[in-house]
């Protein structure tokens, strides 16, 4: 009888031990999955590669952080679009340089496809972001070491949003997007086919309204696909240089990157306010503001009101948007030294 009870206890012990081991294995798998989700910020859409909403304690854990000071970047509850937190970037004129420049930026991982979607909401406070006649780069698509200045950047200069783009750093064009309105959230969605050829495409939506469609080369053919950077970079503060201001504070929320199959609806938090939502990358026609880096005009083919401006004898047809000039090509060069992006 004792032998029988002993064997029974051994069987029960072995069974319970197996249950415990199995439970530990399952727990380990669940922990591993959670870690992976934390790293890659798994989203509800299979077409979103990254989504950062700053609700977790380690924002941008998947990216490379480029800043020098304790205050340069962190989560904040001062100004929030959704949830409890946003991402706060701060740059001061006398900050130590990081990655060879005066910056507080996040560098996204390398890309494996030339078509990508990008979006974020941006808040610029009046106290902390005075307008400057020298530009601030708030998004750039950089092709890495040796490539020099990025061929495509989104920037602010003299209180206006601008896009700079071209197929080489020596022949970039500047496109005016809209006036900057501070103390409010503005959403930007970018759809880019990264290319040095005619199949290149840049589309921009601001607050759900399409403000620019740009065809042609937007990267340098001699370098790899660009990596996305978000934050603030000011090259005119490099090496103790000065400008009109000495402080930049920006807030970001809902930072997204989508793959080639993503849609505008997956990238926006507010939806579209005009009918022309996306451009078919296989098509050569478009029904909103369009421009080509090789052309001297910006044209529109919608039935909306348009206005024609003349700059040094150059006629530019620009669709009238509440957002601003919406893609008007800017003559000349932006102020700044264009170094160490």
N, C-alpha and C positions, 0 to 999 in steps of 0.2 A: 504493500500500500504506500509505504514511504517512498519507494522507488518510483511508483506511478505518479505520486504528487510532485516529486522532484522533477520528473520529466515534463509534467504538465506545466510546472512553473517555468522551466527552461523554454518550453515552446511559447508560452505567453510572453516571456521576457524578450525572446527573439522577435516575436511579432511586433511588440511595442517598440523595440529598438528600430525595426525596419520602418515603422510608421514615422518615428522621430526623424530618422535619416532622410526619408522621402520628403517630409515636411521641410527639412533644412534645404534639400535640393531645390524644392519649389520656391522657397523663400529666396534662395540665391539667384534663381532665374528671374524672379520678379525684381529683385534689387538691381540685377544687371540691366533689365529692360528700363527701369526707372533712370539709371545712370545714363543710358544711351539717349533716352528722351530728354534728359536734362542737358546733355551735351549738344544735341542737334535740335532742341526745341521743337519736338514733334508737334505737328499741327493737325487741324481737322481736314486739311486738304492735302492730297497726295502731290499736288503741283507746287506747294510751297516748300522751299528748301530750308529756309530759316524764318522764324518769327520771334522777335524780341519785344515783349510788352513790359519788361522791367518789373514784373511781379515776383520773380524769383530773386533769391539773395545774391546770386552771382551772374549778373547780366553780361551778355556777350562772352560766355564761357567758351564758345566755339571759335572765337575770333582772336586776333592779335591786337592787344591794346598798345597804343603809341602815345604816351604822355609822360610828363616828368614830375608832376607835383601831386600831393595828396588830394588836393581839391579839384584836380583836372577833370575827373569823371566820377559819377556815382549816381545812385538812385535818389529821387527827390519826390517830396509830396507838395512842393510849392505850387507847381502848375501841372495838372494831370488831365489828359484827354479821356482816358478810360481806366477803370480799376483804381488802384491806390497809389501807383508810382509812375513816374516817367524817368527818362535818362537825362541827367544834367551834365553838360560839358562847359568847362570854364577855361579860358585862356587869358593870361596876363602878359603885358608887354615885356616884362623882365623874367618870364619863365625860362628855365633851362631848356635848351633844344632837345628834342627827342627824335630819334631816327633822322638826324641831320636837318631838323627844321623845327620852327616854333609851332607846335601843334598839340591838339588833344583830339585824337582820332581813333577809330576802330577799323582795322583791316580785316576784311572777310577772307575766307579760304580761297584757294585757287579754283578756277572754273574749268569745266570739261565740255562746255558747249558755248557757242557764240551768241545764242539768243537767250536773253534773260529779262525778267521783270524785277523792278525795284520800287519800293514805296516807303514813305514815312510821313508822320505828322510832325510839324515844326512849330515851336513857340519861341518868339523873340521878345524878351521883356524890355520895356523902355528903360528901366533902371537895370543896367547891365549890358545893354546893346545899343549904343549910340551909333548913328550912321557915320561911315568913314568913306572918304574919297578913294581910298585904296581898298582893293577887293579882299573879301574873305571867301575861301573855298569851303563849302559845307558838304559837298559830295564830289568825289573824284573817282575815275576809273583808270587806275595806274597799272602800267605794264611791266613794272618791276625794275630791278637794278640795271643801270645802263641805258634805260629808255629815256631818261631826261624828264622834262615836264610832261604831265599827262595830256593826251590829245583831247580828252573830253572831261569837262568839269562843270559843276553847277555852283554858282557863286552869287555873292551879294556885293554890289558896289554902288555907292551914292544912294542907298535906299532903294535899290531895284534888284530883283532877281534876274540873273542872266545865265545863259548857257554858252559855253565855249566849246567848239568841237571842230575837228579836222582829221585828216589822215596822217599828219605829221606836225610836230610842235612848231614848225616854221610857217605853216599855212593854216592855222586855226582861224575860224570866224567867230564873231560874237553875236548872240541873238538876245534881244531884250524880251523878257517874259512878262513881268508885272511889277508894280510898286509893292514895296514891303509894308505890310500892315502889322505893327507890333501889338503886343498884349492880346493876341488871339491865336488860335490854332489854325494852321494852314496845312492841307494835305497835298503831297506831291506823289504822282505815280509816273514811273519811267518805264518805257518798253524799248529795249535796245537790241538791235542785231549788230553785234560787234564785228566790224569788217573794215578793211582798207579799201574796198571796191565800191562799185555802184549799188551793190545789194545792201550796203549799210543803212541802218534806219535808227532814228531817235524819235520817240513820241513822248510827249509830256502832257499830263493832266494836272491842273491845279484846282483843288476843291471840286473835283468831279467834272470840270470843264476842260476840254482838250484845247491846249494853247500853242502847241507846236508839233509839226511833223517835218522831220528833216531827213532827206535822202542823201546818201553818199558816204564816203569813207569817214570813219570816226575813230580809227585806231591805226597804229603804225605797223605796217606789214612785216617789219624786221624783228618784232618782239612777240612774246606770248600774249594770250588772251588777258585782258585787264582784270585786276582785282578791285572790288568795290571798297571805297573808304567813306566813312560817315563821321561827322564831327565838325571840327574847325581847324583850318590851317591858314596861317598868315605869314607869308614869306617875307613881307616887309618889316617883320619884327625879328628876323634872323640877324644874328651878329650885332645885337644891341641897336638895331635901327628902330625908328619911331614913325608913327603916322598920326592921324587926327585923334585917335583914341588910344586907350591903354588897357581896356577890359572888354572881353567878349563872353557873354553867357547865353547859351542856347539850350533848349529842352527838346528832346525827341520822344516820340511814342509810336507804338505799332510799327516797328521797323521790319519790313518784309523783303525777302528775296524769293522770286518764283522762277520755275524752270521754263523751258520753251513751250510747254503745254499750258501754262498758267493763263488766266484771263483777267481782264480788268476788274471784274466783279470779285475775284479772289484777292486782289491787291488793295482794294479800297475799303474804307470804313463808312463812307458816306454815299457811294453810288455816283452815277453819271448824271450830269445836268444838260448834256446835249446829245444828239442822236448819233453822232459819229464817234463810236467808242473805241474801235481798234482798226488798225490797218492790216490787211492781209499781206503777209510778207512775200507772197507770190504775185502780188499785184503791183502795178506801177502807177495807179491812180489813187487819189485821196480826195475827200470832200471837206477838208478843213484847212487850216493854215499850213502851207507847205513851203519848203525852201530847199535849195540845193547849194552846197558850199561852192560849187563852180559857177553859180548864177549870180547876177547882181540884183535880183529882185526876189521878193517874197510875195507869193500869190495866194489867193483864196478862190475856191470854186463853189462856195455855198451861196445860198440865196440871201444870206444875211447882209446887213449893211457893211460896206467897206469904205475905207478912206485911203487916199493916195498921198504919200508924203514925198517930198523931194529933199535930198541931202546931197549937196555939191553936184547938182545936176542929175542925180540918180533917183529915178522914180521907184518907190516901193509901195506896193499895194498891201494894206494890212487890214485884216478883219477887226472890227470893233468889238472887243470883249470888255466886260466889266473888270476883268483881271488886269488889263493894261494893254501894252502894245502887242503882246502875244506873238512873239517870233520875229519881230522886226530886226533885220540885220543891222548891226551897229558898225559905223565906219570907224577905222582906226583901231588902236589897241587899248586894252584895259590898263589902268595904272598898276604898276608892280613890276618886280624884277623877274618873275617867272623862273625861279630857281628852287632847287631842293624840294620838289614836291614829295 
